[in-house]
Amino acid sequence: MIEMKKLGKRYDDVFVLQPLSEVIGKGRIIALCGSNGAGKSTLLSLLTGAAEQSEGEVLMNGISPSDKRRYNLQFGYMPDDFEFVHGLTVEKTLEYFAVLQGHEVADQLERTGLTMHLKKRVSDLSKGMRQRLLLAQALLSSPEVLLLDEPTNGLDPAWVVTLGDILQEEADEGTTIVFSTHQLDAAAKLADEIWLMREGVIKEKLSGLAYRETLDRLHIFFGN
């Protein structure tokens, strides 16, 4: 469970994330949607503990980011992009993360379709394959929370479907998932609830709507 209590972030006197109080329950999938500067990445940075809040607090399963070691064990994180060590292969890269986390790599390689690409250097991977490698490392520790920044970027339509299957499997096991996306179709298909953000504020929440109705509401929000 993720609990935010008047959580906010500002630079000088300007809020990039207005204080918010929200609870995300076990097994929920939340999509953060909004234009650039809406506050999506700021919120994810606060949830990962990479950024320090200006106000309020966040707790993950009752643990504060101030207890860094225990807090970091609660979640897996997939950044929007990451500079892997170019000389390493897919296999060695994932083994490196696995050693850090004390887990095996085989299951996640298979889930993310990377088994046949073990010997490829990460520098030779397409954007979509780098995304799949980032997802694999986020899943390594079987975390209770997954925080994913633009996970659908660079994925072809078939792999967006596979990503959805993986996220649903994780949620069914009780994993809490928060992801950001610019892709309205992916948000409508993958999330239990969509938070529409603008200028650091959650303007609206969409949940319990049919796919087509959700997509229509998203297009209205973004004005297209």
Phi, psi and omega in degrees: 000141176247129179236124177247127181241102181049043183284124181213159179221130177223156172242119191058240181255010184254120178281126170264343170220111179293144182307129181227150177234113183216153173235129176248116187280168180302132175080008179270148175244115183246129175255133175260119182237140177169164179288173175304135181086005182286339180112004183298307182293326177297315179298315178298321179297323177291321180293326179280346184084004179291329175246149179263132181293151174272332180217157173070200181205162173233141177232139176240113187052039177081002184253136180269151175300341177296334173267074195303314184298309182292323180296314183294337178286347184280336190226157167250143186234133175242107178287166179296324175203162186204137179273093175293161173290113191297330183284347182274152174276171175304314182299311183292325179296313182290325176297324178299311179295324181294320178297318179300324185259351178073039183226165179270156186258340193303312184300316183287330174299317181292317182298324184263010174069029184256357185304320182282356183246019187305321188268000177287141173285143183298334179293342181263001183280147172287168177304315181297321180288326174297321178298319179293324177293319177297320177296317180301316181292328178293330183273349189307316188272008185048057187289160177280342179227137173243128178242116189235122181260110180052055185292340182272353181302127176082356180275140175283165185306322181295322181281338171295320177296316179297318176303316178301319179297317180296314180297320179293321176300316180296316180297321179297333177274000177101004179286134175270131187233130173233125178224150175257152178199147169265352186269106187296322180297318180296318179299315182296326183277324193264334192263148169284326182213139180246128175260116179271117187247144175208129178052043175076016182232141171280107185278328184200152174239133178247122177206151177073012179262154175295156183307310184295319179295319177299314181296320177298318180294322178296317180296323177296317181299319183272358174072033177221000000 
